[in-house]
Amino acid sequence: MRGLIGFIVMIQGAMGFIGQVFFDGAWGLLPHWFTLPFPAYVGLFAAGAALAVWGDTARKRKQQQERSGAA
């Protein structure tokens, strides 16, 4: 679940940053609710990437433990 949420947050951060820096305004759902500066979108992207990596690492560790426990 962490990986999915991280991926969604990462996409929202990327869309907000790209929209503000290269186009007229931020894209995505967040600009409808919040007014954030472009560095905040970079932080959201980084936090989303960290969540996605954490979720993937936990999933792989769980699979590895299941394999070693079954053998």
C-alpha positions in Angstrom: 0.0 0.0 0.0 2.9 2.3 0.8 4.2 1.8 -2.7 0.9 2.8 -4.4 0.5 5.9 -2.2 4.1 6.8 -2.8 3.6 6.5 -6.6 0.5 8.8 -6.5 2.3 11.4 -4.3 5.3 11.2 -6.6 3.1 11.8 -9.7 1.4 14.8 -8.1 4.7 16.3 -7.1 6.1 15.9 -10.6 3.0 17.3 -12.2 2.9 20.3 -9.9 6.6 21.1 -10.4 6.6 20.7 -14.2 3.4 22.8 -14.5 4.7 25.6 -12.4 8.2 25.8 -13.8 7.5 25.2 -17.5 3.9 26.2 -18.0 1.3 28.7 -16.6 0.3 26.8 -13.4 0.6 23.6 -11.5 -1.2 20.5 -12.7 -2.9 17.7 -10.8 -5.3 17.6 -8.0 -3.3 19.4 -5.3 -3.5 22.9 -6.9 -7.3 22.6 -6.6 -7.0 22.5 -2.8 -3.6 24.1 -1.9 -1.4 26.8 -3.2 2.2 25.5 -3.0 5.5 26.9 -4.2 7.5 24.9 -6.6 10.0 23.6 -4.1 7.2 22.0 -2.1 6.4 19.9 -5.2 10.0 18.8 -5.4 9.6 17.7 -1.7 6.4 15.9 -2.5 8.1 14.0 -5.4 11.0 13.0 -3.1 8.6 11.9 -0.3 6.6 9.9 -2.8 9.7 8.3 -4.2 10.9 7.4 -0.6 7.5 5.8 0.1 7.5 3.8 -3.1 11.0 2.5 -2.4 10.1 1.7 1.2 7.0 -0.2 0.1 8.9 -2.1 -2.6 11.7 -3.0 -0.2 9.3 -4.2 2.4 7.4 -6.3 -0.1 10.7 -8.0 -1.3 11.8 -8.6 2.2 8.5 -10.3 3.1 8.8 -12.5 0.0 12.3 -13.4 0.8 11.3 -14.3 4.4 8.4 -16.5 3.1 10.8 -18.3 0.8 13.4 -19.0 3.5 10.7 -20.0 6.0 9.1 -22.5 3.5 12.4 -24.1 2.6 
